[in-house]
Amino acid sequence: MYTLVYQYEIPKEKGIDYVNLEKQAMKVYLELGCLKVELYRDVRDPRRWMEVNKFEDSDQYGEASSAIREDPRIVELRNSFTGLLRSDNYKPARRIYYQML
C-alpha cells in the first residue's frame, strides 16, 4: 500500500466549506484510481486537518495522480481549496508512507 498524508490548517470558520470540497474531490479521486480517501480533524485544534490517500503501489499512484491532476473538476476544486487556506504563503505538509504490515 502506498499512502500519502497531507496536513492542512483551515480557518475554523471555513471547516464546513472544506469538508464540502473534499466530498467532491473524493468522488473524483476514487473514480480515477485512488483506493481510499480519509479525512480527519484534530481533536484539540479544529483548524488542523489530515487527508489520507491510499493507492496500491507507487506505479498505480503515478498513473492515478496524473489523471487526477489533469481532471478539470479537480483543477476547479483546487482553486476553491486554495482560497480556504490561511494565507497565500501557506504550504501544506505532505508525507508518503509504505504499508509494512
N, C-alpha and C positions, 0 to 999 in steps of 0.2 A: 504494500500500500504506500502510495506517495501522497503525503499530506502537506498542504500549505496552510499556515496560520497567519492571519492578518489581525493586527490590533489597531483600533481606531479610538480617537477621542471625538465624540459628537456632543455638541452642547445639549444639555439636559432637555431644553425646550424643543429640540429637533429630533428627539428619540423616536417618536411615532412616525415622522416622515422617513427616517432612516429605515425602520422596520418595513414600511410600505415599499420603499425602493428595493430592499433586499428580497422581499417576496417576489417581485417582478424579475429581478436578476436571477434568483434561484431557479425559476422555471426555465430560463434560457440556458443557464449553466448545465442543468440536468438534461435538457434536450440535446445539448451539444457535446455530451460525453463525461461531464463530471458525475462521479458515482454518488456523492453525498455532499450536502452543504449544511452546516450547523451554524447557528448564531447564538452568541452568549452575551449577557450584560453583567458587568461586575456587580457583586452584591453590595459592596461598600461605596462605590463611586459610579453612579448611573451614567456618567459621561463616557466611561470606558467600555468598549465593546470588543468582542473577539469573533472573527469569522473563520470557520474551518472548512476547507475544501479538500475532498478526497478523490484520488484517482488511482487506477490500477497500478501504474508504474510511471516512470519519467517519460517514456515514449508516448504513452497514452495521454499524459498531461500535455506534452508538446503539441500533439495533434489537436486536442480539445482546446487548449489555450489560444492557439492560432485562430480557430473558428470563433471562439468567444470574443477575442479582441476585435475581430473584423465584423462582427454582427452589428448591424445598425441599431438594434434595440439596446445593446449594451453600451454603445457609444453615447446614446441619448441618456441612459441611466447613469453612466459615469459622469457626465456633465452635471446632472442634478445632484449626484452624490458629492461632487467636489464643492458644490455650493453649501453643503451641510457641515463641512469640516470647519474647525475652529478658526483657521486662518489660511491665507494663500501659501504661507511658508511651511505649513504643517506637512510632514511626511509620515504616513502610517508605517508601523513596523511590519515586516514580512519575514517569516521563517519557514523553512522547508524541513520536513521530517520524513524518515522512512520508518514504517512499522516493522519492528523487530520480532515481536511475538504475536 
